Amino acid sequence: MQKNQTPFELVVDVSNTAKTFLKKSQLEISKNLKGTSKSSS
């Protein structure tokens, strides 16, 4: 059950979700970069 959120709470929620997603994708990218640089060198 989702309680009604104020616009501010929604923005904070969305930004937190985005930050988490960015951190995850950055980790994946750095892993991939390390993997490719190891294999190519």
RODO-2510 file (C-alpha; in nm, 4 decimals, decimal comma):
residues 41
     n   res          X          Y          Z
     1     m     0,0000     0,0000     0,0000
     2     q     0,1503     0,3299    -0,1109
     3     k     0,0715     0,6328     0,1017
     4     n     0,0215     0,9635    -0,0728
     5     q     0,3586     1,1328    -0,1044
     6     t     0,4228     1,5026    -0,1306
     7     p     0,5969     1,6161    -0,4501
     8     f     0,9128     1,6744    -0,2461
     9     e     0,9089     1,3195    -0,1072
    10     l     0,8549     1,1857    -0,4573
    11     v     1,1530     1,3826    -0,5880
    12     v     1,3746     1,2584    -0,3053
    13     d     1,2595     0,9025    -0,3656
    14     v     1,3286     0,9260    -0,7383
    15     s     1,6696     1,0868    -0,6875
    16     n     1,7691     0,8196    -0,4357
    17     t     1,6628     0,5506    -0,6813
    18     a     1,8612     0,7212    -0,9558
    19     k     2,1704     0,7505    -0,7350
    20     t     2,1529     0,3814    -0,6482
    21     f     2,1094     0,2925    -1,0154
    22     l     2,4035     0,5130    -1,1160
    23     k     2,6282     0,3565    -0,8510
    24     k     2,5365     0,0084    -0,9728
    25     s     2,5921     0,0949    -1,3378
    26     q     2,9239     0,2663    -1,2564
    27     l     3,0390    -0,0492    -1,0763
    28     e     2,9353    -0,2615    -1,3731
    29     i     3,1117    -0,0281    -1,6170
    30     s     3,4339    -0,0252    -1,4143
    31     k     3,4229    -0,4059    -1,3901
    32     n     3,3718    -0,4302    -1,7652
    33     l     3,6492    -0,1784    -1,8340
    34     k     3,8911    -0,3682    -1,6108
    35     g     3,7932    -0,6940    -1,7773
    36     t     3,8400    -0,5603    -2,1302
    37     s     4,1692    -0,3846    -2,0483
    38     k     4,3070    -0,7060    -1,8961
    39     s     4,2079    -0,9172    -2,1940
    40     s     4,3259    -0,6634    -2,4530
    41     s     4,6664    -0,5981    -2,2927
***
